[in-house]
């Protein structure tokens, strides 16, 4: 449960980072000012709902208590929806998909990863091939170029951070496994010693 909460806190921080970049685009005149708070509101509401469900034990009813596919799917719909609504900064939302699925990969099984990848491919096909939304990567003014550069740099940084977080979790599990093995070995030794005492 603690790890789930940590991941949700990181996701909330990620939404706030993207909302800050959207503010830069708004100040550059690329998008209306209301887009940044709308994005932050939707993202943070989504995180709060996940926290409430998790704290209420809803997630624990399922084999996959991280709810990888439903959460990834909802995030995918959000990013595709914002890309369609505000195509002039679609680049940012498409970058956010890397972060969404980097978080999902922390707990996804092979089957879940394959299903998620197929869903992303289908959603992107709809966005790129079926809609006529003029998806853009803003670069007209210096402020737009700064915001676009920050979007890319911060996406890469967050993906790297998620990788480091994954490595820390793996190391912690390995150490815990060693501790359990040592504890089991100690219990076995104590059991043998007790049997030997009974024989005497």
Backbone as CSV, one residue per row, in Angstrom:
resi,resn,N_x,N_y,N_z,CA_x,CA_y,CA_z,C_x,C_y,C_z
1,UNK,0.835,-1.191,0.000,0.000,0.000,0.000,0.882,1.258,0.000
2,UNK,2.016,1.210,0.726,2.913,2.358,0.791,3.519,2.653,-0.581
3,UNK,3.926,1.594,-1.289,4.491,1.776,-2.626,3.452,2.356,-3.579
4,UNK,2.211,1.876,-3.458,1.134,2.394,-4.306,0.969,3.897,-4.090
5,UNK,1.006,4.315,-2.843,0.849,5.738,-2.515,2.026,6.549,-3.043
6,UNK,3.244,5.994,-2.939,4.418,6.690,-3.470,4.285,6.911,-4.975
7,UNK,3.845,5.872,-5.678,3.681,5.979,-7.131,2.621,7.025,-7.461
8,UNK,1.523,7.035,-6.724,0.466,8.019,-6.973,0.953,9.446,-6.696
9,UNK,1.783,9.614,-5.675,2.363,10.932,-5.397,3.259,11.380,-6.553
10,UNK,4.032,10.450,-7.097,4.896,10.771,-8.242,4.068,11.131,-9.473
11,UNK,2.958,10.430,-9.662,2.077,10.730,-10.798,1.474,12.128,-10.646
12,UNK,1.065,12.470,-9.428,0.521,13.809,-9.177,1.580,14.873,-9.482
13,UNK,2.813,14.640,-9.044,3.893,15.592,-9.331,4.111,15.719,-10.833
14,UNK,3.997,14.622,-11.544,4.176,14.635,-12.995,3.099,15.481,-13.682
15,UNK,1.856,15.345,-13.225,0.778,16.183,-13.769,1.072,17.666,-13.537
16,UNK,1.592,17.993,-12.356,1.889,19.393,-12.049,3.035,19.927,-12.917
17,UNK,4.009,19.082,-13.200,5.101,19.491,-14.095,4.539,19.815,-15.473
18,UNK,3.705,18.926,-15.997,3.116,19.167,-17.321,2.224,20.406,-17.324
19,UNK,1.483,20.616,-16.245,0.630,21.804,-16.158,1.481,23.078,-16.154
20,UNK,2.654,23.019,-15.530,3.558,24.174,-15.528,4.058,24.476,-16.937
21,UNK,4.367,23.428,-17.688,4.797,23.623,-19.077,3.647,24.195,-19.902
22,UNK,2.433,23.726,-19.641,1.274,24.272,-20.340,1.097,25.766,-20.037
23,UNK,1.434,26.178,-18.820,1.379,27.606,-18.488,2.361,28.401,-19.340
24,UNK,3.545,27.834,-19.569,4.511,28.509,-20.445,3.936,28.688,-21.848
25,UNK,3.301,27.617,-22.347,2.669,27.726,-23.668,1.561,28.783,-23.661
26,UNK,0.830,28.866,-22.563,-0.235,29.873,-22.466,0.356,31.281,-22.465
27,UNK,1.454,31.480,-21.722,2.099,32.794,-21.696,2.683,33.158,-23.056
28,UNK,3.051,32.130,-23.833,3.569,32.374,-25.185,2.439,32.663,-26.171
29,UNK,1.183,32.468,-25.735,0.040,32.717,-26.604,-0.313,31.544,-27.499
30,UNK,0.270,30.392,-27.228,0.026,29.206,-28.052,-1.336,28.593,-27.767
31,UNK,-1.724,28.591,-26.502,-2.987,27.981,-26.062,-3.695,28.928,-25.101
32,UNK,-5.004,28.732,-24.898,-5.708,29.536,-23.892,-5.196,29.216,-22.485
33,UNK,-5.229,30.189,-21.619,-4.740,30.030,-20.245,-5.487,28.927,-19.496
34,UNK,-6.746,28.702,-19.824,-7.556,27.725,-19.082,-7.094,26.276,-19.265
35,UNK,-6.279,26.001,-20.279,-5.861,24.619,-20.549,-5.013,24.064,-19.400
36,UNK,-4.067,24.867,-18.901,-3.172,24.388,-17.838,-3.939,24.009,-16.567
37,UNK,-4.806,24.884,-16.034,-5.545,24.472,-14.842,-6.523,23.332,-15.122
38,UNK,-7.091,23.286,-16.319,-7.998,22.178,-16.653,-7.241,20.856,-16.640
39,UNK,-6.050,20.849,-17.221,-5.220,19.634,-17.243,-4.837,19.224,-15.818
40,UNK,-4.387,20.208,-15.025,-4.012,19.906,-13.638,-5.207,19.381,-12.859
41,UNK,-6.370,20.001,-13.054,-7.570,19.574,-12.340,-7.945,18.137,-12.692
42,UNK,-7.974,17.820,-13.980,-8.346,16.465,-14.409,-7.328,15.456,-13.885
43,UNK,-6.038,15.762,-14.046,-4.996,14.837,-13.600,-5.010,14.616,-12.103
44,UNK,-5.083,15.696,-11.338,-5.068,15.565,-9.883,-6.349,14.933,-9.356
45,UNK,-7.479,15.219,-9.989,-8.731,14.551,-9.603,-8.611,13.053,-9.818
46,UNK,-8.013,12.687,-10.931,-7.801,11.276,-11.239,-6.931,10.614,-10.165
47,UNK,-5.876,11.299,-9.732,-4.993,10.759,-8.689,-5.724,10.656,-7.358
48,UNK,-6.490,11.681,-7.012,-7.235,11.667,-5.738,-8.229,10.503,-5.721
49,UNK,-8.918,10.274,-6.829,-9.858,9.144,-6.909,-9.106,7.828,-6.709
50,UNK,-7.940,7.708,-7.322,-7.152,6.483,-7.156,-6.729,6.295,-5.696
51,UNK,-6.312,7.383,-5.046,-5.906,7.296,-3.640,-7.089,6.881,-2.772
52,UNK,-8.248,7.505,-2.997,-9.432,7.167,-2.198,-9.833,5.706,-2.387
53,UNK,-9.814,5.235,-3.633,-10.144,3.827,-3.888,-9.139,2.898,-3.225
54,UNK,-7.876,3.263,-3.309,-6.831,2.437,-2.711,-6.969,2.394,-1.187
55,UNK,-7.181,3.570,-0.575,-7.313,3.634,0.890,-8.563,2.900,1.375
56,UNK,-9.604,2.870,0.551,-10.843,2.169,0.923,-10.732,0.659,0.705
57,UNK,-9.614,0.215,0.123,-9.423,-1.216,-0.096,-10.031,-1.733,-1.389
58,UNK,-10.525,-0.842,-2.233,-11.144,-1.264,-3.490,-10.159,-2.037,-4.358
59,UNK,-8.941,-1.532,-4.469,-7.930,-2.166,-5.324,-7.603,-3.587,-4.868
60,UNK,-7.705,-3.827,-3.560,-7.327,-5.129,-3.014,-8.306,-6.240,-3.385
61,UNK,-9.443,-5.889,-3.952,-10.416,-6.899,-4.386,-9.975,-7.620,-5.655
62,UNK,-8.983,-7.064,-6.327,-8.562,-7.591,-7.618,-7.198,-8.252,-7.519
63,UNK,-6.966,-9.202,-8.414,-5.662,-9.872,-8.458,-4.568,-8.846,-8.735
64,UNK,-4.830,-7.940,-9.675,-3.917,-6.844,-9.972,-4.357,-5.642,-9.146
65,UNK,-3.836,-5.539,-7.907,-4.293,-4.460,-7.039,-3.719,-3.100,-7.428
66,UNK,-2.876,-3.066,-8.452,-2.413,-1.786,-8.984,-3.323,-1.294,-10.114
67,UNK,-4.233,-2.151,-10.570,-5.197,-1.822,-11.625,-4.496,-1.200,-12.844
68,UNK,-3.451,-1.885,-13.297,-2.595,-1.376,-14.369,-3.391,-0.994,-15.612
69,UNK,-4.190,-1.917,-16.127,-4.887,-1.641,-17.388,-5.953,-0.552,-17.264
70,UNK,-6.816,-0.584,-16.249,-7.803,0.498,-16.157,-7.171,1.881,-15.963
71,UNK,-6.144,1.959,-15.129,-5.507,3.251,-14.865,-4.740,3.737,-16.095
72,UNK,-4.001,2.833,-16.723,-3.269,3.210,-17.940,-4.245,3.619,-19.041
73,UNK,-5.340,2.879,-19.158,-6.345,3.199,-20.171,-6.972,4.559,-19.941
74,UNK,-7.277,4.876,-18.689,-7.861,6.190,-18.380,-6.872,7.305,-18.687
75,UNK,-5.606,7.095,-18.336,-4.580,8.098,-18.648,-4.403,8.252,-20.152
76,UNK,-4.448,7.133,-20.864,-4.340,7.182,-22.319,-5.473,8.013,-22.909
77,UNK,-6.693,7.763,-22.453,-7.845,8.539,-22.950,-7.693,10.023,-22.634
78,UNK,-7.166,10.306,-21.446,-6.974,11.708,-21.074,-5.978,12.384,-22.019
79,UNK,-4.847,11.727,-22.280,-3.818,12.328,-23.136,-4.299,12.472,-24.581
80,UNK,-5.006,11.470,-25.070,-5.534,11.548,-26.436,-6.608,12.637,-26.511
81,UNK,-7.450,12.700,-25.482,-8.493,13.731,-25.441,-7.905,15.135,-25.438
82,UNK,-6.890,15.370,-24.612,-6.257,16.689,-24.588,-5.520,16.972,-25.894
83,UNK,-4.929,15.946,-26.507,-4.256,16.144,-27.804,-5.258,16.576,-28.863
84,UNK,-6.442,16.002,-28.800,-7.488,16.362,-29.762,-8.046,17.753,-29.466
85,UNK,-8.230,18.072,-28.166,-8.789,19.353,-27.755,-7.819,20.509,-28.013
86,UNK,-6.533,20.270,-27.718,-5.522,21.323,-27.848,-4.387,20.801,-28.737
87,UNK,-4.656,20.597,-30.025,-3.650,19.969,-30.892,-2.386,20.801,-31.075
88,UNK,-2.470,22.105,-30.783,-1.280,22.923,-30.961,-0.169,22.586,-29.969
89,UNK,-0.481,21.846,-28.889,0.554,21.380,-27.954,0.453,19.864,-27.758
90,UNK,-0.009,19.173,-28.771,-0.159,17.712,-28.681,1.153,17.031,-28.333
91,UNK,2.259,17.641,-28.742,3.577,17.093,-28.441,3.733,16.799,-26.954
92,UNK,3.292,17.733,-26.110,3.416,17.555,-24.658,2.614,16.346,-24.182
93,UNK,1.401,16.198,-24.667,0.550,15.097,-24.218,1.075,13.758,-24.732
94,UNK,1.639,13.767,-25.921,2.217,12.533,-26.457,3.481,12.157,-25.687
95,UNK,4.239,13.158,-25.255,5.387,12.885,-24.381,4.921,12.271,-23.055
96,UNK,3.794,12.771,-22.556,3.269,12.269,-21.279,2.911,10.789,-21.361
97,UNK,2.593,10.309,-22.571,2.296,8.877,-22.717,3.504,8.017,-22.341
98,UNK,4.706,8.509,-22.621,5.912,7.765,-22.222,5.950,7.604,-20.710
99,UNK,5.582,8.649,-19.998,5.598,8.611,-18.534,4.496,7.696,-18.011
100,UNK,3.304,7.800,-18.602,2.188,6.946,-18.189,2.583,5.478,-18.274
101,UNK,3.175,5.106,-19.387,3.476,3.689,-19.574,4.793,3.275,-18.921
102,UNK,5.649,4.234,-18.593,6.812,3.909,-17.763,6.338,3.542,-16.357
103,UNK,5.372,4.315,-15.820,4.799,3.972,-14.519,4.091,2.618,-14.590
104,UNK,3.340,2.394,-15.659,2.615,1.118,-15.799,3.571,-0.053,-15.845
105,UNK,4.722,0.140,-16.475,5.672,-0.970,-16.616,6.282,-1.401,-15.288
106,UNK,6.163,-0.565,-14.253,6.687,-0.952,-12.945,6.006,-2.215,-12.420
107,UNK,4.731,-2.403,-12.740,3.963,-3.521,-12.195,3.262,-4.380,-13.241
108,UNK,3.382,-4.028,-14.497,2.642,-4.751,-15.540,3.235,-6.133,-15.802
109,UNK,2.348,-7.087,-16.040,2.780,-8.401,-16.501,3.024,-8.314,-18.005
110,UNK,3.547,-9.367,-18.589,3.779,-9.363,-20.035,2.469,-9.191,-20.802
111,UNK,1.443,-9.877,-20.353,0.138,-9.780,-21.021,-0.407,-8.357,-20.902
112,UNK,-0.332,-7.783,-19.710,-0.816,-6.414,-19.510,-0.024,-5.430,-20.365
113,UNK,1.283,-5.618,-20.439,2.115,-4.732,-21.257,1.715,-4.832,-22.728
114,UNK,1.449,-6.042,-23.193,1.060,-6.231,-24.593,-0.307,-5.581,-24.867
115,UNK,-1.237,-5.770,-23.950,-2.570,-5.165,-24.114,-2.453,-3.636,-24.114
116,UNK,-1.648,-3.099,-23.195,-1.468,-1.646,-23.119,-0.827,-1.112,-24.398
117,UNK,0.159,-1.817,-24.903,0.837,-1.381,-26.124,-0.129,-1.372,-27.313
118,UNK,-0.957,-2.402,-27.397,-1.957,-2.462,-28.471,-2.952,-1.309,-28.330
119,UNK,-3.372,-1.026,-27.094,-4.313,0.082,-26.860,-3.691,1.421,-27.253
120,UNK,-2.428,1.628,-26.905,-1.749,2.879,-27.272,-1.652,2.991,-28.786
121,UNK,-1.277,1.901,-29.435,-1.150,1.917,-30.893,-2.487,2.241,-31.551
122,UNK,-3.559,1.632,-31.059,-4.888,1.893,-31.624,-5.303,3.345,-31.395
123,UNK,-5.065,3.861,-30.185,-5.435,5.249,-29.879,-4.633,6.229,-30.730
124,UNK,-3.345,5.957,-30.897,-2.520,6.830,-31.731,-2.940,6.757,-33.194
125,UNK,-3.329,5.562,-33.641,-3.803,5.420,-35.024,-5.048,6.264,-35.242
126,UNK,-5.960,6.251,-34.278,-7.167,7.079,-34.389,-6.776,8.556,-34.436
127,UNK,-5.901,8.959,-33.521,-5.510,10.363,-33.434,-4.792,10.836,-34.702
128,UNK,-3.873,10.025,-35.213,-3.061,10.448,-36.357,-3.715,10.174,-37.711
129,UNK,-4.460,9.073,-37.821,-4.940,8.657,-39.128,-6.416,8.938,-39.391
130,UNK,-7.226,8.964,-38.339,-8.666,9.114,-38.542,-9.122,10.547,-38.296
131,UNK,-8.577,11.188,-37.264,-8.951,12.584,-37.034,-8.094,13.480,-37.929
132,UNK,-8.544,14.682,-38.101,-7.762,15.636,-38.891,-7.183,16.725,-37.990
133,UNK,-7.028,16.389,-36.707,-6.477,17.369,-35.763,-5.050,17.725,-36.176
134,UNK,-4.751,19.018,-36.284,-3.404,19.439,-36.698,-2.418,19.365,-35.522
135,UNK,-1.944,18.183,-35.228,-1.054,17.969,-34.085,0.261,18.715,-34.312
136,UNK,0.695,19.432,-33.275,1.865,20.279,-33.447,2.864,20.132,-32.312
137,UNK,4.089,20.549,-32.639,5.151,20.715,-31.660,5.543,22.190,-31.734
138,UNK,5.080,23.010,-30.787,5.292,24.455,-30.881,6.772,24.834,-30.882
139,UNK,7.147,25.708,-31.790,8.523,26.172,-31.850,8.649,27.546,-32.523
140,UNK,7.547,28.289,-32.599,7.544,29.571,-33.304,8.293,30.674,-32.581
141,UNK,8.115,30.789,-31.282,8.777,31.857,-30.517,9.801,31.236,-29.574
142,UNK,10.616,32.090,-28.979,11.631,31.607,-28.035,10.972,30.922,-26.834
143,UNK,9.871,31.497,-26.326,9.186,30.899,-25.177,8.583,29.544,-25.553
144,UNK,8.059,29.417,-26.767,7.540,28.115,-27.219,8.667,27.096,-27.323
145,UNK,9.803,27.516,-27.864,10.931,26.589,-27.975,11.425,26.166,-26.595
146,UNK,11.433,27.113,-25.655,11.829,26.785,-24.280,10.868,25.762,-23.681
147,UNK,9.568,25.996,-23.827,8.565,25.074,-23.275,8.674,23.698,-23.916
148,UNK,8.882,23.652,-25.226,9.003,22.367,-25.924,10.268,21.644,-25.494
149,UNK,11.362,22.381,-25.347,12.605,21.778,-24.870,12.436,21.233,-23.459
150,UNK,11.774,21.999,-22.587,11.524,21.537,-21.218,10.626,20.297,-21.211
151,UNK,9.624,20.284,-22.080,8.744,19.109,-22.149,9.546,17.863,-22.470
152,UNK,10.414,17.960,-23.445,11.218,16.800,-23.833,12.230,16.433,-22.754
153,UNK,12.952,17.439,-22.236,13.969,17.173,-21.218,13.351,16.599,-19.942
154,UNK,12.220,17.161,-19.513,11.584,16.676,-18.284,10.925,15.316,-18.485
155,UNK,10.484,15.024,-19.695,9.954,13.683,-19.979,11.070,12.653,-19.864
156,UNK,12.201,12.948,-20.471,13.346,12.032,-20.387,13.780,11.868,-18.935
157,UNK,13.861,12.979,-18.211,14.262,12.916,-16.804,13.308,12.088,-15.960
158,UNK,12.000,12.265,-16.176,11.025,11.491,-15.398,11.103,10.009,-15.746
159,UNK,11.296,9.703,-17.020,11.438,8.291,-17.406,12.677,7.679,-16.756
160,UNK,13.773,8.445,-16.710,14.988,7.955,-16.047,14.743,7.757,-14.550
161,UNK,14.035,8.708,-13.938,13.732,8.601,-12.514,12.886,7.358,-12.237
162,UNK,11.914,7.098,-13.098,11.072,5.911,-12.924,11.924,4.647,-13.032
163,UNK,12.882,4.644,-13.947,13.803,3.517,-14.061,14.632,3.330,-12.802
164,UNK,15.116,4.440,-12.225,15.887,4.348,-10.976,14.997,3.863,-9.831
165,UNK,13.765,4.347,-9.789,12.814,3.908,-8.761,12.573,2.405,-8.884
166,UNK,12.432,1.938,-10.112,12.241,0.507,-10.358,13.439,-0.287,-9.862
167,UNK,14.631,0.228,-10.117,15.847,-0.451,-9.670,15.918,-0.499,-8.146
168,UNK,15.531,0.592,-7.492,15.511,0.613,-6.024,14.518,-0.408,-5.473
169,UNK,13.347,-0.520,-6.108,12.359,-1.513,-5.664,12.916,-2.930,-5.831
170,UNK,13.586,-3.175,-6.961,14.163,-4.496,-7.215,15.238,-4.824,-6.177
171,UNK,16.098,-3.830,-5.861,17.136,-4.028,-4.853,16.530,-4.317,-3.485
172,UNK,15.483,-3.567,-3.141,14.821,-3.777,-1.844,14.219,-5.175,-1.767
173,UNK,13.605,-5.630,-2.856,13.043,-6.985,-2.872,14.131,-8.044,-2.754
174,UNK,15.264,-7.811,-3.419,16.378,-8.754,-3.343,16.899,-8.845,-1.906
175,UNK,17.089,-7.688,-1.260,17.564,-7.679,0.127,16.563,-8.346,1.055
176,UNK,15.281,-8.092,0.822,14.246,-8.723,1.643,14.262,-10.235,1.467
177,UNK,14.502,-10.671,0.241,14.606,-12.108,-0.026,15.778,-12.731,0.711
178,UNK,16.908,-12.028,0.750,18.070,-12.528,1.489,17.771,-12.599,2.982
179,UNK,17.097,-11.590,3.502,16.735,-11.586,4.919,15.801,-12.746,5.247
180,UNK,14.827,-12.999,4.372,13.909,-14.119,4.589,14.647,-15.457,4.543
181,UNK,15.582,-15.583,3.603,16.360,-16.817,3.511,17.174,-17.037,4.774
182,UNK,17.816,-15.955,5.274,18.606,-16.066,6.500,17.719,-16.404,7.691
183,UNK,16.539,-15.780,7.750,15.614,-16.059,8.860,15.139,-17.501,8.791
184,UNK,14.820,-17.988,7.600,14.381,-19.379,7.440,15.495,-20.332,7.853
185,UNK,16.724,-20.013,7.455,17.861,-20.865,7.817,18.053,-20.881,9.329
186,UNK,17.898,-19.736,9.975,18.038,-19.657,11.435,16.945,-20.468,12.128
187,UNK,15.710,-20.383,11.605,14.604,-21.176,12.168,14.899,-22.662,12.030
188,UNK,15.404,-23.064,10.884,15.742,-24.473,10.663,16.833,-24.919,11.629
189,UNK,17.828,-24.072,11.856,18.903,-24.408,12.798,18.361,-24.545,14.216
190,UNK,17.475,-23.627,14.607,16.874,-23.694,15.943,16.021,-24.950,16.104
191,UNK,15.298,-25.321,15.055,14.471,-26.531,15.102,15.351,-27.762,15.258
192,UNK,16.458,-27.817,14.541,17.383,-28.952,14.667,17.996,-29.002,16.057
193,UNK,18.361,-27.834,16.588,18.954,-27.777,17.927,17.924,-28.246,18.970
194,UNK,16.686,-27.861,18.789,15.646,-28.248,19.750,15.407,-29.756,19.712
195,UNK,15.394,-30.326,18.487,15.242,-31.772,18.375,16.408,-32.503,19.058
196,UNK,17.603,-31.960,18.868,18.789,-32.590,19.487,18.681,-32.508,20.999
197,UNK,18.170,-31.405,21.540,17.995,-31.267,23.004,16.974,-32.277,23.536
198,UNK,15.918,-32.509,22.766,14.883,-33.464,23.209,15.431,-34.892,23.286
199,UNK,16.332,-35.187,22.376,16.914,-36.542,22.375,17.781,-36.768,23.594
200,UNK,18.386,-35.703,24.100,19.251,-35.837,25.272,18.388,-36.009,26.475
